[in-house]
Each structure stands twice: as structure tokens, then as C-alpha cells.
Amino acid sequence: MSELQLKRLIGSIFKTNQNGQIIPVMTSKNCKGIEKINRLNASFKKSYFIQCFYSDHKSDLPLFKLAKHKFLVTNGDVNPCKICIASGKLYTKNND
């Protein structure tokens, strides 16, 4: 994490082999959907605020709902998006 200059990283945890290489076997729950919220809550004991959130997947809807500004990344394009209250679907200007 020091290479990325991050204080904290939240994500799925994978096994490593004896050489330290990551192998495709998770040792934790898959960090998607509500599990991301659970990990944020566990990591930040006090309240937190998500100013901007970027994702390329609808499984991140729980985090989109918490963020003040939401951005959907599709094929390298970043677009502001909104959530339809009734359906829970994400919408950008491109798919209104």
C-alpha cells in the first residue's frame, strides 16, 4: 500500500503463494454491494461522508446511494449519474 500512498485499502482479500504472488482464491467475503458498506462501517468507527464515488458496476449501488456526487464509468468514459428512487437503477445522460 505504500507504493500507492494509501492509508487504508478496502477490498476482497486473496490468498498468496509462498512467493507472495496473489492467487485467485478469496479468503474473505467478496467486497461488493452491501459488503463494501459493512467494511467502511468497520474501518471508520465514526461517521463518514462520501463526497464523490466512481464505479463501473451496478453492484456498487449501496455506495452510489451514499455519495453526494456519483459517477458511472463505462468503457473508459466517466459520466455523472443519478439513481431512480422507484427502480434503484442508475441513469446517466447517455441512457435517460
VOPAGU-2260 file (C-alpha; in pm, 1 decimal, decimal comma):
REM VOPAGU-2260
SITE   aa  ch    i         X         Y         Z
SITE  MET   A    0       0,0       0,0       0,0
SITE  SER   A    1     292,4     233,3      47,4
SITE  GLU   A    2     352,3     231,7    -329,1
SITE  LEU   A    3       3,0     373,5    -375,4
SITE  GLN   A    4      45,3     610,6     -79,9
SITE  LEU   A    5    -279,5     490,7      76,3
SITE  LYS   A    6    -356,7     486,1     444,8
SITE  ARG   A    7    -635,3     232,5     401,8
SITE  LEU   A    8    -749,5      -5,1     130,2
SITE  ILE   A    9   -1081,9    -185,0     137,5
SITE  GLY   A   10   -1137,2    -479,9     -93,9
SITE  SER   A   11   -1162,3    -855,3    -130,7
SITE  ILE   A   12    -875,1   -1046,1      27,6
SITE  PHE   A   13    -698,6   -1314,2    -177,1
SITE  LYS   A   14    -457,2   -1591,7     -89,1
SITE  THR   A   15     -92,0   -1560,3    -180,9
SITE  ASN   A   16     153,4   -1835,3    -262,4
SITE  GLN   A   17     492,9   -1886,2     -95,0
SITE  ASN   A   18     643,4   -1623,5    -329,6
SITE  GLY   A   19     387,1   -1363,0    -224,8
SITE  GLN   A   20     202,5   -1376,7    -556,3
SITE  ILE   A   21    -173,1   -1340,3    -542,3
SITE  ILE   A   22    -369,9   -1648,5    -642,1
SITE  PRO   A   23    -739,5   -1634,0    -741,4
SITE  VAL   A   24    -879,0   -1774,1    -416,4
SITE  MET   A   25   -1060,7   -1534,6    -183,9
SITE  THR   A   26   -1007,0   -1561,5     190,7
SITE  SER   A   27   -1280,9   -1309,5     269,6
SITE  LYS   A   28   -1629,9   -1229,4     154,2
SITE  ASN   A   29   -1638,3   -1073,5    -190,8
SITE  CYS   A   30   -1618,9    -697,5    -132,1
SITE  LYS   A   31   -1918,2    -587,6    -336,7
SITE  GLY   A   32   -2262,8    -450,0    -271,5
SITE  ILE   A   33   -2356,7    -416,7      93,3
SITE  GLU   A   34   -2027,8    -584,2     198,6
SITE  LYS   A   35   -1845,7    -263,8      96,3
SITE  ILE   A   36   -2070,4     -66,6     331,4
SITE  ASN   A   37   -2003,8    -318,0     610,1
SITE  ARG   A   38   -1627,9    -277,7     563,0
SITE  LEU   A   39   -1648,1     101,4     554,5
SITE  ASN   A   40   -1850,4      97,2     875,0
SITE  ALA   A   41   -1596,1    -135,4    1039,5
SITE  SER   A   42   -1299,4      66,5     913,7
SITE  PHE   A   43   -1434,1     411,5    1001,3
SITE  LYS   A   44   -1573,7     384,1    1351,7
SITE  LYS   A   45   -1708,1     738,3    1338,5
SITE  SER   A   46   -1943,4     871,9    1075,8
SITE  TYR   A   47   -1808,5     933,7     727,3
SITE  PHE   A   48   -1920,6    1122,5     419,8
SITE  ILE   A   49   -1868,9    1016,0      57,8
SITE  GLN   A   50   -1822,1    1331,1    -148,0
SITE  CYS   A   51   -1759,0    1160,1    -484,6
SITE  PHE   A   52   -1796,4     797,4    -583,3
SITE  TYR   A   53   -1683,1     635,5    -907,7
SITE  SER   A   54   -1766,6     281,9   -1015,7
SITE  ASP   A   55   -1811,1      71,3   -1323,7
SITE  HIS   A   56   -2059,6    -173,9   -1175,2
SITE  LYS   A   57   -2420,0    -170,6   -1055,2
SITE  SER   A   58   -2325,4    -392,1    -758,7
SITE  ASP   A   59   -2191,7     -70,2    -605,7
SITE  LEU   A   60   -2543,1      75,0    -582,4
SITE  PRO   A   61   -2526,2      92,3    -198,9
SITE  LEU   A   62   -2224,8     326,0    -225,0
SITE  PHE   A   63   -2377,7     525,5    -509,2
SITE  LYS   A   64   -2674,3     590,0    -278,0
SITE  LEU   A   65   -2446,5     730,2      -5,1
SITE  ALA   A   66   -2238,9     958,9    -228,4
SITE  LYS   A   67   -2317,1    1323,0    -287,6
SITE  HIS   A   68   -2173,9    1308,2    -642,1
SITE  LYS   A   69   -2199,5     983,1    -838,8
SITE  PHE   A   70   -2005,5     884,8   -1149,9
SITE  LEU   A   71   -2056,9     576,6   -1362,6
SITE  VAL   A   72   -1752,8     457,2   -1557,3
SITE  THR   A   73   -1837,7     277,1   -1881,8
SITE  ASN   A   74   -1577,5     175,5   -2140,8
SITE  GLY   A   75   -1337,0     435,2   -2003,4
SITE  ASP   A   76   -1595,6     714,9   -2009,9
SITE  VAL   A   77   -1685,9     883,7   -1681,4
SITE  ASN   A   78   -2039,0    1020,6   -1659,5
SITE  PRO   A   79   -2231,1    1181,9   -1374,9
SITE  CYS   A   80   -2528,9     967,0   -1284,4
SITE  LYS   A   81   -2847,1     969,2   -1081,5
SITE  ILE   A   82   -3042,8     694,5    -909,9
SITE  CYS   A   83   -3409,8     637,2    -985,1
SITE  ILE   A   84   -3577,2     618,4    -642,7
SITE  ALA   A   85   -3851,5     380,7    -761,5
SITE  SER   A   86   -3639,4     128,7    -951,3
SITE  GLY   A   87   -3299,5     174,7    -786,8
SITE  LYS   A   88   -3139,1     187,3   -1132,7
SITE  LEU   A   89   -2851,5     416,5   -1229,4
SITE  TYR   A   90   -2901,8     665,1   -1509,7
SITE  THR   A   91   -2662,5     891,2   -1699,5
SITE  LYS   A   92   -2740,7    1148,7   -1969,0
SITE  ASN   A   93   -2646,9     876,7   -2218,8
SITE  ASN   A   94   -2919,9     636,5   -2105,4
SITE  ASP   A   95   -3202,3     866,0   -1980,7
